[in-house]
Every structure is written in structure tokens, then in C-alpha cells.
Amino acid sequence: MKNISGLLQLYRIDSFLITIFSFFVTLIITNYGKIDGPAVFLGISLGVVFVNFIYSINSYYDADIDAINKPYRPLPSGKITKSLAKKYIGVLGLLSITLPLVFWHHTSLLITLYSFPAIGILYSNPF
């Protein structure tokens, strides 16, 4: 249970709320479609999976910096290990690859959805 709590702390609830709000505002403004089950599923997927993937991978690569500036974060505080975080990031990454396939019939949407994890990796990875 402690590990699950630590993994969930890699993600910030304010980011989830901002993502969901932004998604639905954009959906309404663009009138892409009515707000129905698939739209809600997509919005929650964006908030829970994609943004969580981005924050988790960022936390993984910033663990040494966070040890100085934010020692209470899950990795520097020892709430979770880097090995466990890596597995969690792998699961989120796999979901980030497979979830957009639900929307394969909209090529532009599929490309947009794949941009989220790609941008997250580029932003977070210290190449």
C-alpha cells in the first residue's frame, strides 16, 4: 500500500484537474463532438495516463535535483525505489501507446494523442 501511495505521489492532482478542464473546454470550443462516453474516456485518459506518464518520467530523471530542492518527493524520500518507479513508468508508457489506438479512426487525433508522451519524454529525458 505504501508503494501505491508513493507512485501516486509522482503525479500531481492539480495537473490532472487542469488537463481535464482544458480538454473539455477545448472540446466545447471546437465542437469536435458532443461530450459523450468516448470523449469522457479520452479526457480522463489524457489526465490520468499521459500527464501521469510525463510527471513520473520527469520525477525519475529529476530525483537527484529533487533530493536537494524537494526531499519530500517520493523518490528522494525513499517512499518508492527508482526500480519501482521505472516499472510504473513502463506501464504508463505502454498505456500511452495503446490507449490512442482506441481513437485510430481519427488520424489527426491519434497523432495529437501520441504527441503527449513524446513531448513528455523529450522534456524530461536528459539526453
trRosetta pair geometry for C-beta under 8 A, 3 or more apart (Angstrom, degrees):
i j d omega theta_ij theta_ji phi_ij phi_ji
1 4 5.7 -51 -152 33 36 111
1 5 6.5 38 151 -18 66 105
2 5 5.7 -55 -151 37 32 113
2 6 6.3 32 151 -19 65 107
2 79 6.8 -140 166 -164 92 78
3 6 5.6 -56 -148 38 32 112
3 7 6.3 32 154 -20 67 105
3 79 7.9 153 -110 153 38 73
3 80 5.8 96 -141 -106 69 94
3 84 6.0 -108 -153 -171 116 156
4 7 5.7 -53 -147 35 31 111
4 8 6.3 28 155 -16 64 107
5 8 5.9 -58 -149 39 28 108
5 9 6.5 31 151 -24 63 107
5 79 7.1 -94 97 180 91 125
6 9 5.6 -55 -151 31 32 115
6 10 7.6 49 148 -33 59 87
6 74 4.2 127 -168 -147 84 121
6 79 3.4 175 -109 133 119 106
6 80 3.7 165 127 -37 136 102
6 84 7.8 55 93 104 126 138
7 10 5.9 -35 -169 4 41 114
7 56 7.8 11 -165 -118 75 124
7 74 7.2 148 -67 -178 23 166
7 80 6.0 104 -62 -83 65 157
7 84 7.1 -105 -75 141 106 109
7 85 7.3 178 -111 -103 79 63
7 88 5.0 -168 -139 -114 121 157
8 11 6.1 -61 -170 40 48 104
9 73 7.3 170 136 -159 111 56
9 74 4.6 140 84 -53 116 118
9 79 6.7 13 47 97 143 156
10 52 7.4 81 97 -166 100 79
10 55 6.0 142 144 120 78 98
10 56 4.4 52 141 -106 138 77
10 59 4.8 -139 -148 34 91 160
10 74 5.7 -69 -63 34 73 140
10 75 7.8 61 -98 -31 98 97
10 80 7.8 -48 -50 41 110 148
10 85 6.8 138 -85 -132 145 104
10 88 7.3 138 20 113 156 145
11 15 6.9 -120 -176 59 76 124
11 16 7.0 56 159 -47 115 109
11 51 7.3 93 -144 114 105 86
11 52 4.4 -25 -97 -122 133 85
11 55 5.1 115 -111 80 57 142
11 56 6.6 -24 -61 -55 82 89
12 15 4.5 87 76 0 95 106
12 16 7.4 -164 98 -7 53 82
12 55 6.3 -159 7 -135 85 155
13 16 5.4 -49 -154 32 43 116
13 17 6.4 40 152 -17 70 103
14 17 5.7 -54 -148 38 35 110
14 18 6.2 35 154 -19 67 107
15 18 5.7 -53 -142 39 31 111
15 19 6.1 33 157 -21 65 108
15 47 7.8 157 123 -153 72 76
15 51 5.2 -176 144 163 114 133
15 55 6.3 154 61 -59 168 138
16 19 5.8 -58 -149 36 26 111
16 20 6.3 22 157 -15 64 108
16 47 4.5 78 -152 178 71 107
16 48 6.7 42 -127 -78 113 55
16 51 6.5 175 -87 82 55 140
16 52 7.8 26 -81 -59 99 90
17 20 5.9 -55 -144 39 29 108
17 21 6.1 29 158 -18 65 110
17 47 7.8 80 -48 -144 19 132
18 21 5.8 -56 -144 40 27 111
18 22 6.1 27 158 -19 64 110
19 22 5.9 -57 -144 39 26 109
19 23 6.2 28 157 -22 63 108
19 43 7.9 153 132 -173 85 72
19 46 5.5 -161 165 124 118 100
19 47 4.1 161 91 -100 124 78
19 50 7.9 173 -157 74 149 102
19 51 5.0 -113 -62 -40 157 152
20 23 5.7 -54 -148 33 28 113
20 24 6.5 16 160 -10 64 108
20 43 5.5 78 -135 164 71 107
20 44 7.0 25 -105 -89 109 51
20 46 7.5 156 -82 79 54 103
20 47 4.6 1 -55 -68 87 147
21 24 6.3 -65 -150 41 27 101
21 25 6.2 24 157 -17 66 110
22 25 5.8 -57 -143 38 28 110
22 26 6.1 28 158 -17 64 109
23 26 5.9 -61 -152 39 26 109
23 27 6.2 28 152 -22 64 108
23 42 7.4 -172 -175 114 137 89
23 43 4.2 159 111 -125 146 93
23 46 5.6 144 -78 61 143 151
23 47 7.3 -102 -4 -45 139 98
24 27 5.3 -47 -141 35 36 116
24 28 6.3 36 157 -19 65 103
24 35 6.9 34 -139 -109 97 129
24 43 6.0 31 -56 -119 84 150
25 28 5.9 -56 -150 37 30 109
25 29 6.2 26 154 -17 66 109
26 29 5.8 -56 -140 39 30 108
26 30 5.9 10 168 -2 68 113
26 32 7.9 22 132 -10 81 124
27 30 6.6 -65 -137 47 20 96
27 31 8.0 83 162 -85 51 16
27 32 5.6 -79 -140 36 65 109
27 33 7.2 -50 -162 54 100 68
27 35 6.3 97 127 -84 138 89
27 39 6.0 100 -145 -165 152 127
27 43 7.5 -62 -29 -72 142 118
28 31 7.2 13 -179 -72 30 56
28 35 7.5 -11 -74 -48 82 116
32 39 8.0 146 88 -112 109 119
33 36 7.0 -68 138 16 110 105
33 39 6.0 -163 87 -70 110 125
34 39 7.3 -144 102 -10 44 149
35 39 5.1 -122 -138 89 49 145
35 40 6.8 74 -180 -55 84 85
36 39 5.3 94 47 13 57 105
36 40 7.1 -113 109 -5 28 94
37 40 5.8 -59 -146 37 29 109
37 41 6.2 30 156 -20 65 107
38 41 5.4 -52 -145 37 34 116
38 42 6.3 36 155 -21 66 104
38 102 7.8 -171 -145 143 100 116
38 103 7.8 129 179 -90 117 95
39 42 5.6 -52 -149 35 32 112
39 43 6.4 32 153 -18 64 105
40 43 5.7 -54 -148 37 32 112
40 44 6.3 26 157 -13 66 107
41 44 6.1 -59 -146 41 27 105
41 45 6.1 32 153 -24 63 108
41 102 7.5 -88 125 128 131 156
42 45 5.5 -54 -146 35 29 115
42 46 6.5 33 154 -21 63 102
42 102 8.0 -156 -84 89 84 123
42 103 6.7 57 -100 -60 120 139
42 113 8.0 -94 -153 -96 102 126
43 46 5.7 -51 -153 31 31 112
43 47 6.5 20 154 -11 64 109
44 47 5.7 -59 -146 43 34 108
44 48 5.6 11 165 -3 72 115
45 48 6.4 -63 -128 48 22 93
45 49 5.1 -21 -170 23 64 121
45 50 6.9 60 139 -12 71 98
45 99 5.0 169 -161 176 136 146
46 49 7.3 -42 -88 52 8 83
46 50 5.1 -31 -147 33 48 126
46 51 6.6 53 153 -19 62 100
46 113 7.7 -110 -89 -126 92 87
46 116 6.9 -151 -138 -96 82 164
47 50 7.7 30 -13 47 11 87
47 51 5.7 -23 -149 24 34 128
47 52 8.0 56 141 -27 45 92
48 51 7.5 60 4 47 6 92
48 52 5.8 -6 170 -15 41 130
49 52 5.9 -66 -139 40 13 110
49 53 6.2 18 160 -23 59 108
49 92 6.1 170 -161 -152 69 81
49 95 4.8 -119 -146 121 129 124
49 96 5.8 176 149 -75 107 71
49 99 6.0 116 83 -11 167 159
50 53 5.7 -53 -151 30 28 113
50 54 6.6 24 153 -16 63 105
50 96 5.6 109 -100 -117 68 103
50 113 7.5 -126 -79 -164 144 73
50 116 4.0 0 -168 137 134 143
50 117 6.0 -111 -136 -56 83 76
50 120 7.3 -173 178 -30 74 142
51 54 5.5 -50 -149 36 37 113
51 55 6.3 32 154 -14 68 106
51 116 7.6 -68 -60 -173 57 124
52 55 5.9 -56 -143 42 30 106
52 56 5.9 29 158 -20 66 112
52 92 5.7 -131 104 -132 99 139
53 56 5.9 -59 -142 38 24 109
53 57 6.2 18 162 -14 63 109
53 89 6.8 102 -146 -148 70 67
53 92 3.9 180 -90 142 87 120
53 93 5.9 127 -143 -72 125 55
53 95 7.6 -159 -63 68 124 98
53 96 5.1 -7 -38 -52 169 137
53 116 7.9 95 62 131 122 100
53 117 5.6 -23 110 -112 148 93
53 120 5.8 97 109 113 92 166
54 57 6.3 -58 -145 38 24 104
54 58 6.3 24 155 -18 61 112
54 116 7.1 -95 -47 169 123 83
54 117 7.2 -145 -63 -116 83 47
54 119 7.4 -7 -109 93 126 83
54 120 3.2 -119 -105 -121 87 124
54 123 7.0 26 -157 59 104 128
54 124 6.7 175 -164 -33 63 131
55 58 5.6 -58 -147 40 30 113
55 59 6.2 33 154 -21 66 105
56 59 5.6 -51 -146 34 31 111
56 60 6.4 37 152 -24 63 103
56 85 6.7 -174 -175 -168 97 91
56 88 6.2 -121 -167 114 147 109
56 89 5.0 -170 123 -91 118 85
56 92 6.0 116 43 28 147 160
57 60 5.5 -48 -150 31 35 117
57 61 6.6 21 157 -7 66 106
57 89 5.3 107 -79 -140 77 127
57 93 7.9 80 -65 -68 124 106
57 120 5.9 104 48 150 132 105
57 121 6.5 -50 142 -98 164 57
57 124 4.5 116 115 99 98 159
57 125 7.2 -35 160 -57 119 78
58 61 6.3 -63 -147 44 30 99
58 62 5.8 8 161 -1 67 120
58 120 7.4 -98 -39 -167 97 86
58 123 7.0 -25 -87 110 110 101
58 124 4.0 -115 -84 -114 66 118
59 62 6.0 -69 -132 53 25 98
59 63 6.7 60 158 -69 61 76
59 66 7.0 14 -150 -31 71 158
59 73 6.4 -161 -147 173 110 132
59 74 7.1 33 170 50 143 101
59 75 6.0 154 156 -6 98 127
59 85 7.1 -120 100 -157 107 138
60 63 6.3 -21 -165 -33 27 109
60 75 7.0 150 -106 -75 43 155
60 82 6.8 105 -145 -145 86 83
60 85 5.2 170 -95 135 100 128
60 86 6.7 108 -135 -78 140 65
60 89 6.0 -26 -35 -53 150 149
60 124 7.6 64 54 162 89 129
61 124 5.2 143 29 165 137 87
61 125 6.3 -163 -80 -108 157 36
61 126 5.6 165 -174 -12 126 98
62 65 4.8 -57 -167 49 79 113
62 66 5.2 83 129 -28 91 102
62 124 7.7 -89 -24 -152 98 88
63 66 5.6 -57 -140 41 28 112
63 67 6.5 43 153 -35 62 97
63 73 7.7 -148 -124 99 62 127
63 75 4.1 -81 -121 122 111 142
63 76 5.9 168 -170 -58 74 78
63 82 6.6 -62 -41 -94 172 106
64 67 5.6 -40 -154 15 32 118
64 68 7.7 20 151 -7 56 98
65 68 6.2 -63 -167 37 39 103
65 69 6.0 -5 155 15 75 116
66 69 6.0 -72 -125 60 34 86
66 70 4.4 -47 -154 62 82 96
66 71 7.1 149 146 -79 69 32
66 73 4.5 -41 173 35 136 145
66 75 6.6 83 76 66 138 105
66 76 4.9 -151 109 -22 94 131
67 71 5.8 45 -160 -103 40 78
67 76 3.9 -179 -92 -127 65 124
68 71 7.3 59 -71 -59 3 90
70 73 4.6 57 123 -26 109 111
70 76 7.0 136 95 33 67 142
71 76 5.0 -113 -139 123 52 130
71 77 6.1 107 156 -74 65 79
72 76 7.7 18 29 77 16 108
72 77 5.6 28 -151 -63 28 134
73 76 5.3 64 63 27 91 101
73 77 6.3 173 71 -7 38 101
74 77 6.2 -70 -135 45 18 104
74 79 4.2 -83 -146 63 73 120
74 80 4.9 16 161 21 112 103
74 85 7.6 144 108 -84 118 119
75 78 8.0 38 174 -63 26 25
75 79 7.7 -61 -49 47 22 83
75 80 6.4 -46 -86 72 56 87
75 82 6.4 62 -144 -80 112 72
75 85 6.0 -5 -87 -48 110 156
78 81 7.9 14 -151 -79 58 60
80 84 4.9 -115 -175 80 100 128
80 85 5.6 114 122 -55 123 90
80 88 8.0 -7 176 -7 152 143
81 84 4.7 96 56 7 82 99
81 85 6.9 -144 96 -3 44 87
82 85 5.5 -54 -145 40 35 114
82 86 6.2 43 153 -26 66 103
83 86 5.7 -51 -150 30 28 114
83 87 6.8 27 152 -16 61 102
84 87 5.7 -53 -152 35 35 110
84 88 6.3 36 150 -19 66 107
85 88 5.5 -55 -148 38 33 114
85 89 6.2 36 152 -21 66 105
86 89 5.7 -51 -146 36 30 113
86 90 6.5 37 150 -23 62 104
87 90 5.4 -51 -152 32 33 117
87 91 6.7 34 151 -18 65 100
88 91 5.8 -51 -152 33 33 110
88 92 6.4 29 151 -13 65 106
89 92 5.7 -55 -146 42 32 110
89 93 6.0 38 152 -24 66 107
90 93 5.5 -52 -144 36 29 114
90 94 6.4 31 155 -20 63 103
91 94 5.8 -53 -150 34 30 111
91 95 6.5 28 151 -15 63 106
92 95 5.6 -54 -148 40 33 111
92 96 6.2 39 150 -25 65 105
93 96 5.4 -52 -146 34 32 115
93 97 6.6 29 153 -17 63 103
93 117 6.5 117 -132 -156 67 138
94 97 5.8 -57 -153 35 32 109
94 98 6.2 12 157 -6 68 113
95 98 6.0 -64 -135 47 31 99
95 99 5.5 34 170 -28 71 111
96 99 6.6 -36 -120 28 20 110
96 100 7.7 22 172 -15 48 103
96 116 7.0 -133 -153 91 113 103
96 117 3.9 103 158 -65 144 141
97 100 7.4 -71 -174 28 23 102
97 101 8.0 24 142 -24 57 107
97 114 7.9 47 -120 -118 54 90
97 117 7.2 -68 -59 45 65 164
98 101 5.7 -50 -166 18 47 119
99 102 6.0 -32 -174 4 51 113
99 113 7.4 -129 101 171 92 135
100 103 5.8 -66 -167 46 55 100
100 104 7.5 97 137 -70 70 65
100 109 7.9 -177 -155 128 94 79
100 110 5.3 111 165 -142 112 68
100 113 3.8 161 -108 106 118 137
100 114 5.7 -84 15 -56 175 76
101 104 5.2 8 -160 -53 54 109
101 110 7.7 55 -93 -130 36 113
103 106 5.4 -41 167 42 94 102
103 109 5.2 -83 147 112 131 124
103 110 5.8 -174 100 -75 91 76
103 113 6.6 117 59 -16 133 153
104 107 7.9 20 -179 -83 51 55
104 110 5.8 51 -119 -86 43 139
106 109 3.8 29 110 23 119 119
106 110 6.3 158 88 -21 64 84
107 110 5.5 -54 -146 34 31 115
107 111 6.4 31 157 -18 66 103
108 111 5.8 -51 -149 36 33 111
108 112 6.4 35 151 -19 64 107
109 112 5.5 -54 -148 38 33 114
109 113 6.2 34 154 -20 67 105
110 113 5.8 -54 -147 36 29 110
110 114 6.5 25 155 -14 63 107
111 114 5.9 -58 -149 39 30 108
111 115 6.6 40 150 -33 62 101
112 115 5.6 -50 -157 19 33 117
112 116 7.8 44 149 -28 59 89
113 116 6.2 -37 -169 8 41 112
114 117 6.8 -56 -162 41 47 96
114 118 6.2 43 148 -17 73 117
115 118 5.4 -66 -144 47 36 114
115 119 5.7 37 160 -23 74 108
116 119 6.2 -58 -146 35 22 106
116 120 6.4 23 155 -19 60 110
117 120 5.3 -55 -147 37 36 117
117 121 6.3 37 156 -20 69 102
118 121 6.0 -53 -151 34 30 108
118 122 6.4 25 154 -13 64 109
119 122 5.7 -58 -145 42 32 110
119 123 5.9 31 156 -20 68 110
120 123 5.8 -56 -141 38 26 109
120 124 5.9 3 167 -2 64 118
121 124 6.3 -70 -136 47 23 97
121 125 5.4 11 176 -16 66 122
122 125 6.7 -49 -115 36 17 102
